[in-house]
Amino acid sequence: MAYLRTPAAAEYLGVGQSTLECKRIDGSGPQWRRLGSKIVVYATEDLDAWASQSIHASGSEGKG
């Protein structure tokens, strides 16, 4: 299993680092792990799973 720190995880997903950090705080982002007291990492499989939940069919975005 590969782990990425926040900057690399944000790049992997194509989002800003601050976006990923905000999603971590509000609980809407991918699963993450803390190594030691300050190091936050994301498993690439968790990033992929989270991103796949955000798929929208044409015309479905913004409706609901």
N, CA, C and O atoms as a Maestro MAE file, in Angstrom:
{
 s_m_m2io_version
 :::
 2.0.0
}

f_m_ct {
 s_m_title
 :::
 protein
 m_atom[256] {
  # First column is atom index #
  i_m_mmod_type
  r_m_x_coord
  r_m_y_coord
  r_m_z_coord
  i_m_residue_number
  s_m_chain_name
  s_m_pdb_residue_name
  s_m_pdb_atom_name
  i_m_atomic_number
  :::
  1 25 0.846 -1.173 0.000 1 A "MET " " N  " 7
  2 3 0.000 0.000 0.000 1 A "MET " " CA " 6
  3 2 0.893 1.239 0.000 1 A "MET " " C  " 6
  4 15 1.811 1.347 0.812 1 A "MET " " O  " 8
  5 25 0.621 2.170 -0.912 2 A "ALA " " N  " 7
  6 3 1.397 3.401 -0.993 2 A "ALA " " CA " 6
  7 2 0.692 4.504 -0.201 2 A "ALA " " C  " 6
  8 15 -0.533 4.618 -0.232 2 A "ALA " " O  " 8
  9 25 1.472 5.304 0.500 3 A "TYR " " N  " 7
  10 3 0.951 6.425 1.272 3 A "TYR " " CA " 6
  11 2 1.521 7.731 0.729 3 A "TYR " " C  " 6
  12 15 2.693 7.810 0.360 3 A "TYR " " O  " 8
  13 25 0.666 8.753 0.689 4 A "LEU " " N  " 7
  14 3 1.079 10.072 0.230 4 A "LEU " " CA " 6
  15 2 0.796 11.100 1.323 4 A "LEU " " C  " 6
  16 15 -0.239 11.042 1.986 4 A "LEU " " O  " 8
  17 25 1.717 12.037 1.504 5 A "ARG " " N  " 7
  18 3 1.456 13.154 2.406 5 A "ARG " " CA " 6
  19 2 0.474 14.103 1.726 5 A "ARG " " C  " 6
  20 15 0.211 13.978 0.530 5 A "ARG " " O  " 8
  21 25 -0.061 15.037 2.480 6 A "THR " " N  " 7
  22 3 -1.122 15.913 1.987 6 A "THR " " CA " 6
  23 2 -0.798 16.605 0.666 6 A "THR " " C  " 6
  24 15 -1.636 16.567 -0.235 6 A "THR " " O  " 8
  25 25 0.367 17.238 0.494 7 A "PRO " " N  " 7
  26 3 0.630 17.904 -0.789 7 A "PRO " " CA " 6
  27 2 0.595 16.943 -1.979 7 A "PRO " " C  " 6
  28 15 0.042 17.273 -3.028 7 A "PRO " " O  " 8
  29 25 1.178 15.769 -1.821 8 A "ALA " " N  " 7
  30 3 1.197 14.781 -2.904 8 A "ALA " " CA " 6
  31 2 -0.193 14.196 -3.130 8 A "ALA " " C  " 6
  32 15 -0.569 13.915 -4.268 8 A "ALA " " O  " 8
  33 25 -0.960 14.009 -2.055 9 A "ALA " " N  " 7
  34 3 -2.320 13.487 -2.190 9 A "ALA " " CA " 6
  35 2 -3.206 14.483 -2.927 9 A "ALA " " C  " 6
  36 15 -4.016 14.092 -3.768 9 A "ALA " " O  " 8
  37 25 -3.055 15.756 -2.618 10 A "ALA " " N  " 7
  38 3 -3.827 16.793 -3.309 10 A "ALA " " CA " 6
  39 2 -3.480 16.809 -4.795 10 A "ALA " " C  " 6
  40 15 -4.369 16.910 -5.640 10 A "ALA " " O  " 8
  41 25 -2.206 16.711 -5.110 11 A "GLU " " N  " 7
  42 3 -1.788 16.670 -6.513 11 A "GLU " " CA " 6
  43 2 -2.333 15.421 -7.199 11 A "GLU " " C  " 6
  44 15 -2.785 15.489 -8.342 11 A "GLU " " O  " 8
  45 25 -2.295 14.303 -6.524 12 A "TYR " " N  " 7
  46 3 -2.808 13.035 -7.055 12 A "TYR " " CA " 6
  47 2 -4.280 13.169 -7.442 12 A "TYR " " C  " 6
  48 15 -4.714 12.650 -8.470 12 A "TYR " " O  " 8
  49 25 -5.047 13.880 -6.594 13 A "LEU " " N  " 7
  50 3 -6.474 14.060 -6.836 13 A "LEU " " CA " 6
  51 2 -6.780 15.218 -7.776 13 A "LEU " " C  " 6
  52 15 -7.878 15.302 -8.327 13 A "LEU " " O  " 8
  53 25 -5.814 16.106 -7.959 14 A "GLY " " N  " 7
  54 3 -6.036 17.277 -8.795 14 A "GLY " " CA " 6
  55 2 -6.811 18.376 -8.090 14 A "GLY " " C  " 6
  56 15 -7.536 19.143 -8.724 14 A "GLY " " O  " 8
  57 25 -6.655 18.448 -6.774 15 A "VAL " " N  " 7
  58 3 -7.305 19.498 -5.984 15 A "VAL " " CA " 6
  59 2 -6.233 20.271 -5.231 15 A "VAL " " C  " 6
  60 15 -5.087 19.832 -5.143 15 A "VAL " " O  " 8
  61 25 -6.606 21.408 -4.696 16 A "GLY " " N  " 7
  62 3 -5.674 22.191 -3.900 16 A "GLY " " CA " 6
  63 2 -5.420 21.555 -2.548 16 A "GLY " " C  " 6
  64 15 -6.273 20.851 -2.007 16 A "GLY " " O  " 8
  65 25 -4.242 21.808 -2.011 17 A "GLN " " N  " 7
  66 3 -3.902 21.259 -0.701 17 A "GLN " " CA " 6
  67 2 -4.867 21.781 0.363 17 A "GLN " " C  " 6
  68 15 -5.284 21.029 1.243 17 A "GLN " " O  " 8
  69 25 -5.224 23.066 0.288 18 A "SER " " N  " 7
  70 3 -6.139 23.622 1.285 18 A "SER " " CA " 6
  71 2 -7.525 22.985 1.186 18 A "SER " " C  " 6
  72 15 -8.205 22.819 2.198 18 A "SER " " O  " 8
  73 25 -7.944 22.628 -0.026 19 A "THR " " N  " 7
  74 3 -9.226 21.939 -0.206 19 A "THR " " CA " 6
  75 2 -9.203 20.600 0.511 19 A "THR " " C  " 6
  76 15 -10.142 20.249 1.225 19 A "THR " " O  " 8
  77 25 -8.125 19.860 0.314 20 A "LEU " " N  " 7
  78 3 -8.005 18.547 0.954 20 A "LEU " " CA " 6
  79 2 -7.953 18.692 2.476 20 A "LEU " " C  " 6
  80 15 -8.558 17.897 3.195 20 A "LEU " " O  " 8
  81 25 -7.237 19.696 2.965 21 A "GLU " " N  " 7
  82 3 -7.154 19.921 4.410 21 A "GLU " " CA " 6
  83 2 -8.528 20.268 4.986 21 A "GLU " " C  " 6
  84 15 -8.902 19.764 6.045 21 A "GLU " " O  " 8
  85 25 -9.285 21.132 4.291 22 A "CYS " " N  " 7
  86 3 -10.633 21.491 4.758 22 A "CYS " " CA " 6
  87 2 -11.546 20.273 4.777 22 A "CYS " " C  " 6
  88 15 -12.331 20.098 5.709 22 A "CYS " " O  " 8
  89 25 -11.446 19.438 3.759 23 A "LYS " " N  " 7
  90 3 -12.275 18.234 3.702 23 A "LYS " " CA " 6
  91 2 -11.888 17.257 4.812 23 A "LYS " " C  " 6
  92 15 -12.741 16.526 5.316 23 A "LYS " " O  " 8
  93 25 -10.621 17.236 5.193 24 A "ARG " " N  " 7
  94 3 -10.188 16.388 6.305 24 A "ARG " " CA " 6
  95 2 -10.818 16.895 7.602 24 A "ARG " " C  " 6
  96 15 -11.265 16.098 8.428 24 A "ARG " " O  " 8
  97 25 -10.856 18.206 7.783 25 A "ILE " " N  " 7
  98 3 -11.394 18.790 9.009 25 A "ILE " " CA " 6
  99 2 -12.893 18.579 9.118 25 A "ILE " " C  " 6
  100 15 -13.400 18.245 10.189 25 A "ILE " " O  " 8
  101 25 -13.620 18.776 7.994 26 A "ASP " " N  " 7
  102 3 -15.080 18.655 8.075 26 A "ASP " " CA " 6
  103 2 -15.583 17.223 7.851 26 A "ASP " " C  " 6
  104 15 -16.786 16.971 7.932 26 A "ASP " " O  " 8
  105 25 -14.673 16.290 7.570 27 A "GLY " " N  " 7
  106 3 -15.043 14.888 7.453 27 A "GLY " " CA " 6
  107 2 -15.581 14.479 6.097 27 A "GLY " " C  " 6
  108 15 -16.067 13.358 5.946 27 A "GLY " " O  " 8
  109 25 -15.510 15.361 5.098 28 A "SER " " N  " 7
  110 3 -16.055 15.030 3.780 28 A "SER " " CA " 6
  111 2 -14.998 14.505 2.810 28 A "SER " " C  " 6
  112 15 -15.312 14.192 1.662 28 A "SER " " O  " 8
  113 25 -13.766 14.408 3.259 29 A "GLY " " N  " 7
  114 3 -12.686 13.967 2.384 29 A "GLY " " CA " 6
  115 2 -12.372 12.495 2.517 29 A "GLY " " C  " 6
  116 15 -13.076 11.759 3.208 29 A "GLY " " O  " 8
  117 25 -11.312 12.067 1.853 30 A "PRO " " N  " 7
  118 3 -10.909 10.666 1.924 30 A "PRO " " CA " 6
  119 2 -10.373 10.297 3.310 30 A "PRO " " C  " 6
  120 15 -9.968 11.160 4.089 30 A "PRO " " O  " 8
  121 25 -10.384 9.007 3.589 31 A "GLN " " N  " 7
  122 3 -9.811 8.522 4.850 31 A "GLN " " CA " 6
  123 2 -8.338 8.880 4.907 31 A "GLN " " C  " 6
  124 15 -7.665 8.928 3.877 31 A "GLN " " O  " 8
  125 25 -7.832 9.134 6.118 32 A "TRP " " N  " 7
  126 3 -6.443 9.502 6.296 32 A "TRP " " CA " 6
  127 2 -5.910 8.863 7.564 32 A "TRP " " C  " 6
  128 15 -6.662 8.358 8.398 32 A "TRP " " O  " 8
  129 25 -4.600 8.899 7.684 33 A "ARG " " N  " 7
  130 3 -3.920 8.323 8.853 33 A "ARG " " CA " 6
  131 2 -2.925 9.333 9.398 33 A "ARG " " C  " 6
  132 15 -2.390 10.157 8.655 33 A "ARG " " O  " 8
  133 25 -2.682 9.262 10.696 34 A "ARG " " N  " 7
  134 3 -1.672 10.121 11.314 34 A "ARG " " CA " 6
  135 2 -0.494 9.244 11.729 34 A "ARG " " C  " 6
  136 15 -0.656 8.247 12.433 34 A "ARG " " O  " 8
  137 25 0.679 9.635 11.279 35 A "LEU " " N  " 7
  138 3 1.918 8.952 11.673 35 A "LEU " " CA " 6
  139 2 2.662 9.872 12.628 35 A "LEU " " C  " 6
  140 15 3.060 10.975 12.255 35 A "LEU " " O  " 8
  141 25 2.843 9.425 13.831 36 A "GLY " " N  " 7
  142 3 3.456 10.290 14.822 36 A "GLY " " CA " 6
  143 2 2.468 11.361 15.243 36 A "GLY " " C  " 6
  144 15 1.257 11.142 15.218 36 A "GLY " " O  " 8
  145 25 2.984 12.523 15.633 37 A "SER " " N  " 7
  146 3 2.092 13.574 16.128 37 A "SER " " CA " 6
  147 2 1.658 14.560 15.055 37 A "SER " " C  " 6
  148 15 0.662 15.260 15.238 37 A "SER " " O  " 8
  149 25 2.391 14.636 13.920 38 A "LYS " " N  " 7
  150 3 2.084 15.671 12.944 38 A "LYS " " CA " 6
  151 2 1.953 15.205 11.498 38 A "LYS " " C  " 6
  152 15 1.434 15.952 10.669 38 A "LYS " " O  " 8
  153 25 2.393 14.032 11.177 39 A "ILE " " N  " 7
  154 3 2.419 13.599 9.775 39 A "ILE " " CA " 6
  155 2 1.093 12.946 9.400 39 A "ILE " " C  " 6
  156 15 0.704 11.934 9.983 39 A "ILE " " O  " 8
  157 25 0.400 13.536 8.417 40 A "VAL " " N  " 7
  158 3 -0.855 13.007 7.905 40 A "VAL " " CA " 6
  159 2 -0.568 12.378 6.555 40 A "VAL " " C  " 6
  160 15 0.084 12.984 5.705 40 A "VAL " " O  " 8
  161 25 -1.058 11.157 6.358 41 A "VAL " " N  " 7
  162 3 -0.879 10.465 5.081 41 A "VAL " " CA " 6
  163 2 -2.204 9.884 4.613 41 A "VAL " " C  " 6
  164 15 -3.116 9.628 5.398 41 A "VAL " " O  " 8
  165 25 -2.272 9.687 3.292 42 A "TYR " " N  " 7
  166 3 -3.435 9.099 2.651 42 A "TYR " " CA " 6
  167 2 -2.974 7.884 1.862 42 A "TYR " " C  " 6
  168 15 -1.962 7.948 1.165 42 A "TYR " " O  " 8
  169 25 -3.699 6.785 1.961 43 A "ALA " " N  " 7
  170 3 -3.427 5.608 1.134 43 A "ALA " " CA " 6
  171 2 -4.000 5.879 -0.255 43 A "ALA " " C  " 6
  172 15 -5.113 6.391 -0.381 43 A "ALA " " O  " 8
  173 25 -3.248 5.538 -1.288 44 A "THR " " N  " 7
  174 3 -3.725 5.806 -2.646 44 A "THR " " CA " 6
  175 2 -5.036 5.067 -2.917 44 A "THR " " C  " 6
  176 15 -5.878 5.574 -3.659 44 A "THR " " O  " 8
  177 25 -5.225 3.900 -2.343 45 A "GLU " " N  " 7
  178 3 -6.485 3.185 -2.561 45 A "GLU " " CA " 6
  179 2 -7.661 3.919 -1.925 45 A "GLU " " C  " 6
  180 15 -8.772 3.867 -2.452 45 A "GLU " " O  " 8
  181 25 -7.439 4.605 -0.796 46 A "ASP " " N  " 7
  182 3 -8.491 5.414 -0.181 46 A "ASP " " CA " 6
  183 2 -8.792 6.647 -1.029 46 A "ASP " " C  " 6
  184 15 -9.948 7.054 -1.146 46 A "ASP " " O  " 8
  185 25 -7.757 7.243 -1.620 47 A "LEU " " N  " 7
  186 3 -7.961 8.390 -2.509 47 A "LEU " " CA " 6
  187 2 -8.780 7.981 -3.729 47 A "LEU " " C  " 6
  188 15 -9.699 8.690 -4.138 47 A "LEU " " O  " 8
  189 25 -8.438 6.829 -4.306 48 A "ASP " " N  " 7
  190 3 -9.172 6.329 -5.468 48 A "ASP " " CA " 6
  191 2 -10.632 6.039 -5.120 48 A "ASP " " C  " 6
  192 15 -11.533 6.372 -5.889 48 A "ASP " " O  " 8
  193 25 -10.865 5.421 -3.968 49 A "ALA " " N  " 7
  194 3 -12.226 5.096 -3.541 49 A "ALA " " CA " 6
  195 2 -13.039 6.367 -3.325 49 A "ALA " " C  " 6
  196 15 -14.196 6.437 -3.739 49 A "ALA " " O  " 8
  197 25 -12.452 7.365 -2.684 50 A "TRP " " N  " 7
  198 3 -13.141 8.623 -2.443 50 A "TRP " " CA " 6
  199 2 -13.466 9.334 -3.758 50 A "TRP " " C  " 6
  200 15 -14.574 9.840 -3.937 50 A "TRP " " O  " 8
  201 25 -12.502 9.370 -4.671 51 A "ALA " " N  " 7
  202 3 -12.716 10.033 -5.958 51 A "ALA " " CA " 6
  203 2 -13.797 9.325 -6.766 51 A "ALA " " C  " 6
  204 15 -14.567 9.982 -7.467 51 A "ALA " " O  " 8
  205 25 -13.867 8.007 -6.683 52 A "SER " " N  " 7
  206 3 -14.862 7.274 -7.466 52 A "SER " " CA " 6
  207 2 -16.277 7.520 -6.945 52 A "SER " " C  " 6
  208 15 -17.243 7.317 -7.679 52 A "SER " " O  " 8
  209 25 -16.414 7.952 -5.691 53 A "GLN " " N  " 7
  210 3 -17.727 8.276 -5.133 53 A "GLN " " CA " 6
  211 2 -18.245 9.608 -5.669 53 A "GLN " " C  " 6
  212 15 -19.421 9.930 -5.497 53 A "GLN " " O  " 8
  213 25 -17.382 10.378 -6.311 54 A "SER " " N  " 7
  214 3 -17.744 11.711 -6.791 54 A "SER " " CA " 6
  215 2 -18.100 11.725 -8.274 54 A "SER " " C  " 6
  216 15 -18.122 12.791 -8.888 54 A "SER " " O  " 8
  217 25 -18.373 10.582 -8.849 55 A "ILE " " N  " 7
  218 3 -18.715 10.507 -10.268 55 A "ILE " " CA " 6
  219 2 -20.170 10.929 -10.467 55 A "ILE " " C  " 6
  220 15 -21.066 10.471 -9.758 55 A "ILE " " O  " 8
  221 25 -20.385 11.805 -11.439 56 A "HIS " " N  " 7
  222 3 -21.727 12.275 -11.763 56 A "HIS " " CA " 6
  223 2 -22.043 11.973 -13.217 56 A "HIS " " C  " 6
  224 15 -21.198 12.158 -14.093 56 A "HIS " " O  " 8
  225 25 -23.233 11.517 -13.469 57 A "ALA " " N  " 7
  226 3 -23.684 11.302 -14.843 57 A "ALA " " CA " 6
  227 2 -23.999 12.672 -15.455 57 A "ALA " " C  " 6
  228 15 -24.328 13.615 -14.736 57 A "ALA " " O  " 8
  229 25 -23.900 12.773 -16.748 58 A "SER " " N  " 7
  230 3 -24.190 14.004 -17.447 58 A "SER " " CA " 6
  231 2 -25.567 14.523 -17.054 58 A "SER " " C  " 6
  232 15 -26.551 13.784 -17.086 58 A "SER " " O  " 8
  233 25 -25.629 15.787 -16.688 59 A "GLY " " N  " 7
  234 3 -26.900 16.404 -16.328 59 A "GLY " " CA " 6
  235 2 -27.319 16.202 -14.889 59 A "GLY " " C  " 6
  236 15 -28.280 16.831 -14.446 59 A "GLY " " O  " 8
  237 25 -26.632 15.341 -14.130 60 A "SER " " N  " 7
  238 3 -27.049 15.084 -12.762 60 A "SER " " CA " 6
  239 2 -26.378 16.016 -11.761 60 A "SER " " C  " 6
  240 15 -26.826 16.116 -10.619 60 A "SER " " O  " 8
  241 25 -25.315 16.698 -12.168 61 A "GLU " " N  " 7
  242 3 -24.601 17.562 -11.232 61 A "GLU " " CA " 6
  243 2 -25.476 18.757 -10.864 61 A "GLU " " C  " 6
  244 15 -26.077 19.398 -11.727 61 A "GLU " " O  " 8
  245 25 -25.534 19.037 -9.574 62 A "GLY " " N  " 7
  246 3 -26.274 20.184 -9.098 62 A "GLY " " CA " 6
  247 2 -27.773 19.933 -8.900 62 A "GLY " " C  " 6
  248 15 -28.496 20.841 -8.490 62 A "GLY " " O  " 8
  249 25 -28.233 18.756 -9.175 63 A "LYS " " N  " 7
  250 3 -29.649 18.451 -8.966 63 A "LYS " " CA " 6
  251 2 -29.804 17.579 -7.728 63 A "LYS " " C  " 6
  252 15 -28.919 16.786 -7.407 63 A "LYS " " O  " 8
  253 25 -30.886 17.719 -7.060 64 A "GLY " " N  " 7
  254 3 -31.103 16.815 -5.950 64 A "GLY " " CA " 6
  255 2 -31.828 17.362 -4.830 64 A "GLY " " C  " 6
  256 15 -32.059 16.664 -3.843 64 A "GLY " " O  " 8
  :::
 }
 m_bond[255] {
  # First column is bond index #
  i_m_from
  i_m_to
  i_m_order
  :::
  1 1 2 1
  2 2 3 1
  3 3 4 2
  4 3 5 1
  5 5 6 1
  6 6 7 1
  7 7 8 2
  8 7 9 1
  9 9 10 1
  10 10 11 1
  11 11 12 2
  12 11 13 1
  13 13 14 1
  14 14 15 1
  15 15 16 2
  16 15 17 1
  17 17 18 1
  18 18 19 1
  19 19 20 2
  20 19 21 1
  21 21 22 1
  22 22 23 1
  23 23 24 2
  24 23 25 1
  25 25 26 1
  26 26 27 1
  27 27 28 2
  28 27 29 1
  29 29 30 1
  30 30 31 1
  31 31 32 2
  32 31 33 1
  33 33 34 1
  34 34 35 1
  35 35 36 2
  36 35 37 1
  37 37 38 1
  38 38 39 1
  39 39 40 2
  40 39 41 1
  41 41 42 1
  42 42 43 1
  43 43 44 2
  44 43 45 1
  45 45 46 1
  46 46 47 1
  47 47 48 2
  48 47 49 1
  49 49 50 1
  50 50 51 1
  51 51 52 2
  52 51 53 1
  53 53 54 1
  54 54 55 1
  55 55 56 2
  56 55 57 1
  57 57 58 1
  58 58 59 1
  59 59 60 2
  60 59 61 1
  61 61 62 1
  62 62 63 1
  63 63 64 2
  64 63 65 1
  65 65 66 1
  66 66 67 1
  67 67 68 2
  68 67 69 1
  69 69 70 1
  70 70 71 1
  71 71 72 2
  72 71 73 1
  73 73 74 1
  74 74 75 1
  75 75 76 2
  76 75 77 1
  77 77 78 1
  78 78 79 1
  79 79 80 2
  80 79 81 1
  81 81 82 1
  82 82 83 1
  83 83 84 2
  84 83 85 1
  85 85 86 1
  86 86 87 1
  87 87 88 2
  88 87 89 1
  89 89 90 1
  90 90 91 1
  91 91 92 2
  92 91 93 1
  93 93 94 1
  94 94 95 1
  95 95 96 2
  96 95 97 1
  97 97 98 1
  98 98 99 1
  99 99 100 2
  100 99 101 1
  101 101 102 1
  102 102 103 1
  103 103 104 2
  104 103 105 1
  105 105 106 1
  106 106 107 1
  107 107 108 2
  108 107 109 1
  109 109 110 1
  110 110 111 1
  111 111 112 2
  112 111 113 1
  113 113 114 1
  114 114 115 1
  115 115 116 2
  116 115 117 1
  117 117 118 1
  118 118 119 1
  119 119 120 2
  120 119 121 1
  121 121 122 1
  122 122 123 1
  123 123 124 2
  124 123 125 1
  125 125 126 1
  126 126 127 1
  127 127 128 2
  128 127 129 1
  129 129 130 1
  130 130 131 1
  131 131 132 2
  132 131 133 1
  133 133 134 1
  134 134 135 1
  135 135 136 2
  136 135 137 1
  137 137 138 1
  138 138 139 1
  139 139 140 2
  140 139 141 1
  141 141 142 1
  142 142 143 1
  143 143 144 2
  144 143 145 1
  145 145 146 1
  146 146 147 1
  147 147 148 2
  148 147 149 1
  149 149 150 1
  150 150 151 1
  151 151 152 2
  152 151 153 1
  153 153 154 1
  154 154 155 1
  155 155 156 2
  156 155 157 1
  157 157 158 1
  158 158 159 1
  159 159 160 2
  160 159 161 1
  161 161 162 1
  162 162 163 1
  163 163 164 2
  164 163 165 1
  165 165 166 1
  166 166 167 1
  167 167 168 2
  168 167 169 1
  169 169 170 1
  170 170 171 1
  171 171 172 2
  172 171 173 1
  173 173 174 1
  174 174 175 1
  175 175 176 2
  176 175 177 1
  177 177 178 1
  178 178 179 1
  179 179 180 2
  180 179 181 1
  181 181 182 1
  182 182 183 1
  183 183 184 2
  184 183 185 1
  185 185 186 1
  186 186 187 1
  187 187 188 2
  188 187 189 1
  189 189 190 1
  190 190 191 1
  191 191 192 2
  192 191 193 1
  193 193 194 1
  194 194 195 1
  195 195 196 2
  196 195 197 1
  197 197 198 1
  198 198 199 1
  199 199 200 2
  200 199 201 1
  201 201 202 1
  202 202 203 1
  203 203 204 2
  204 203 205 1
  205 205 206 1
  206 206 207 1
  207 207 208 2
  208 207 209 1
  209 209 210 1
  210 210 211 1
  211 211 212 2
  212 211 213 1
  213 213 214 1
  214 214 215 1
  215 215 216 2
  216 215 217 1
  217 217 218 1
  218 218 219 1
  219 219 220 2
  220 219 221 1
  221 221 222 1
  222 222 223 1
  223 223 224 2
  224 223 225 1
  225 225 226 1
  226 226 227 1
  227 227 228 2
  228 227 229 1
  229 229 230 1
  230 230 231 1
  231 231 232 2
  232 231 233 1
  233 233 234 1
  234 234 235 1
  235 235 236 2
  236 235 237 1
  237 237 238 1
  238 238 239 1
  239 239 240 2
  240 239 241 1
  241 241 242 1
  242 242 243 1
  243 243 244 2
  244 243 245 1
  245 245 246 1
  246 246 247 1
  247 247 248 2
  248 247 249 1
  249 249 250 1
  250 250 251 1
  251 251 252 2
  252 251 253 1
  253 253 254 1
  254 254 255 1
  255 255 256 2
  :::
 }
}
